[in-house]
Amino acid sequence: MLGFIGLGGVVETAYLPALRRLLPAGVPLWGFDADPARQLAGIERLPTQDALLAKPLAALFITTPPASHWTVLRQALASPVPCILVEKPLVATLAEIDALQSTLADGHDRGRVLALDHWAVRVEGIRDLLDSLPPECRQAAHGPLARIEGYLEEPSGLDELGVPCALNFATGAPDRRQLRHPDGVVLDTGTHVLALLRECMALLGQALDLQLTLATMNDRRDVPIAPGDHQTAEGRASLQGRLGGVPVSIRLDKYAGVAGGRKGLTLYGEQGWQLSLDRQGDEDRIVWQQGAQRVSLRRPGAIYGHALAEVLGVSGGLDAAQRQAMTARRLEEVRLLLQLQQDWRGEPT
Ligand SMILES: NC(=O)c1ccc[n+]([C@@H]2O[C@H](COP(=O)([O-])OP(=O)(O)OC[C@H]3O[C@@H](n4cnc5c(N)ncnc54)[C@H](O)[C@@H]3O)[C@@H](O)[C@H]2O)c1
């Protein structure tokens, strides 16, 4: 039995299609949404959050907007639900990170929470590609890195005034919601790129320490966000620094135009190889290249499908120690991104 708190766009367009494919018919899905009008076919809606938390849930997904994640998570932790999966970003302020970290210092609660970033499981495609490489290439891939690039550049359209407008991440239809800080690219999509980069580094046995600075942070018209501005969402940002001691550059762009759409990473090895992961259509493409040698792999299907298969145990599953380690990594990343935003914009008044 699975539960959802928050029955919005991501549940409708990403979770439900994936769960319909993954779960046997008849697995009960229960949900609660603060908006009484919000109903989703396939999820039985309960009148209160307490009524949902009283159900014998195997897992609970927190899929409310980021600003309410911490409040809802705290309440869920007081229930007996054994596994609580929180959408990204895990929490929305530095104060909430502190509060969550002290809550998770309790060993029991630590293993119950998974910061769910569906990009983290894309690393499984990289693992599969590495397994298919000749032994000498596989060995090289675990060797020293020269540099790392991460990117999430989303296709966009233009609104009636000719200003760039976002497209729904699942359907591609124009998304006319007015984004406000903190829902700009630094936190909203920087979380995905950092999750992927760090899970990839963990897979390769590389160090995970992360130092980043924000090089640029602009609005959707490409105007720099001014210090003291706590309203305007970032539409584009670039970050630079080091990951595991290796130079890293990250490009985040919600308004990359009709041709935009790079979503992944490229690693450059000191021995001249490149390993890249990108998204094309409905599949991940992973490519290894060294001189004339090129090996590629396609991983079809929605990323959410793979992520939910992993976290629900349909394809292997995560034990409590893995959940704990992933959550700790996501917490470090969200803390860093929130700190960078605050350093740029100034402390909220
Ligand atoms: N991984 C991704 O690519 C991706 C994509 C979209 C959204 N998300 C994440 O999923 C979460 C939800 O995003 P969305 O696009 O579905 O948002 P949404 O605004 O479409 O839906 C959120 C829903 O939560 C409900 N809600 C708000 N506060 C609540 C509360 N305290 N208790 C119960 N219900 C509450 C709202 O009424 C709404 O129906 C966010 O954390 C977002 O960052 C992730």
The ligand as an SDF file (V2000), in Angstrom:
LIG
                    3D

 44 48  0  0  0  0  0  0  0  0999 V2000
   11.7400   15.3890  -10.2220 N   0  0  0  0  0  0  0  0  0  0  0  0
   11.1760   16.2500  -11.0740 C   0  0  0  0  0  0  0  0  0  0  0  0
   11.5730   16.3920  -12.2060 O   0  0  0  0  0  0  0  0  0  0  0  0
   10.0540   16.9990  -10.6060 C   0  0  0  0  0  0  0  0  0  0  0  0
    9.1990   17.5420  -11.5020 C   0  0  0  0  0  0  0  0  0  0  0  0
    8.1410   18.2580  -11.0150 C   0  0  0  0  0  0  0  0  0  0  0  0
    8.0260   18.3840   -9.6490 C   0  0  0  0  0  0  0  0  0  0  0  0
    8.9060   17.8220   -8.7920 N   0  0  0  0  0  0  0  0  0  0  0  0
    8.7800   17.9960   -7.3350 C   0  0  0  0  0  0  0  0  0  0  0  0
    7.5590   17.3890   -6.9320 O   0  0  0  0  0  0  0  0  0  0  0  0
    6.9430   18.1790   -5.9250 C   0  0  0  0  0  0  0  0  0  0  0  0
    5.5550   18.5730   -6.3820 C   0  0  0  0  0  0  0  0  0  0  0  0
    5.6500   19.2710   -7.6220 O   0  0  0  0  0  0  0  0  0  0  0  0
    4.3670   19.4510   -8.5430 P   0  0  0  0  0  0  0  0  0  0  0  0
    4.8860   19.9930   -9.8290 O   0  0  0  0  0  0  0  0  0  0  0  0
    3.5530   18.2090   -8.5440 O   0  0  0  0  0  0  0  0  0  0  0  0
    3.6060   20.6130   -7.7470 O   0  0  0  0  0  0  0  0  0  0  0  0
    2.0550   21.0140   -7.8890 P   0  0  0  0  0  0  0  0  0  0  0  0
    1.9910   22.4160   -7.4210 O   0  0  0  0  0  0  0  0  0  0  0  0
    1.5280   20.6490   -9.2120 O   0  0  0  0  0  0  0  0  0  0  0  0
    1.3260   20.0580   -6.8250 O   0  0  0  0  0  0  0  0  0  0  0  0
    1.5330   20.1280   -5.4490 C   0  0  0  0  0  0  0  0  0  0  0  0
    0.2600   19.6420   -4.7700 C   0  0  0  0  0  0  0  0  0  0  0  0
    0.5010   19.6120   -3.3550 O   0  0  0  0  0  0  0  0  0  0  0  0
   -0.6570   20.1270   -2.7050 C   0  0  0  0  0  0  0  0  0  0  0  0
   -0.2270   20.6270   -1.4010 N   0  0  0  0  0  0  0  0  0  0  0  0
    0.4180   21.7790   -1.1180 C   0  0  0  0  0  0  0  0  0  0  0  0
    0.7250   21.8280    0.2080 N   0  0  0  0  0  0  0  0  0  0  0  0
    0.2190   20.7000    0.7470 C   0  0  0  0  0  0  0  0  0  0  0  0
    0.2180   20.1910    2.0500 C   0  0  0  0  0  0  0  0  0  0  0  0
    0.8150   20.8170    3.0820 N   0  0  0  0  0  0  0  0  0  0  0  0
   -0.3930   19.0020    2.2700 N   0  0  0  0  0  0  0  0  0  0  0  0
   -0.9830   18.3250    1.2540 C   0  0  0  0  0  0  0  0  0  0  0  0
   -1.0080   18.7630   -0.0050 N   0  0  0  0  0  0  0  0  0  0  0  0
   -0.3950   19.9330   -0.2670 C   0  0  0  0  0  0  0  0  0  0  0  0
   -1.1980   21.1760   -3.6290 C   0  0  0  0  0  0  0  0  0  0  0  0
   -2.5760   21.4150   -3.3900 O   0  0  0  0  0  0  0  0  0  0  0  0
   -0.9460   20.5460   -4.9950 C   0  0  0  0  0  0  0  0  0  0  0  0
   -2.0390   19.7770   -5.4460 O   0  0  0  0  0  0  0  0  0  0  0  0
    7.8890   19.3650   -5.6900 C   0  0  0  0  0  0  0  0  0  0  0  0
    8.7500   19.0410   -4.6140 O   0  0  0  0  0  0  0  0  0  0  0  0
    8.7030   19.4540   -6.9600 C   0  0  0  0  0  0  0  0  0  0  0  0
   10.0030   20.0140   -6.7640 O   0  0  0  0  0  0  0  0  0  0  0  0
    9.8870   17.1240   -9.2460 C   0  0  0  0  0  0  0  0  0  0  0  0
  1  2  1  0
  2  3  2  0
  2  4  1  0
  4  5  1  0
  4 44  2  0
  5  6  2  0
  6  7  1  0
  7  8  2  0
  8  9  1  0
  8 44  1  0
  9 10  1  0
  9 42  1  0
 10 11  1  0
 11 12  1  0
 11 40  1  0
 12 13  1  0
 13 14  1  0
 14 15  2  0
 14 16  1  0
 14 17  1  0
 17 18  1  0
 18 19  2  0
 18 20  1  0
 18 21  1  0
 21 22  1  0
 22 23  1  0
 23 24  1  0
 23 38  1  0
 24 25  1  0
 25 26  1  0
 25 36  1  0
 26 27  1  0
 26 35  1  0
 27 28  2  0
 28 29  1  0
 29 30  1  0
 29 35  2  0
 30 31  1  0
 30 32  2  0
 32 33  1  0
 33 34  2  0
 34 35  1  0
 36 37  1  0
 36 38  1  0
 38 39  1  0
 40 41  1  0
 40 42  1  0
 42 43  1  0
M  CHG  2   8   1  16  -1
M  END
$$$$
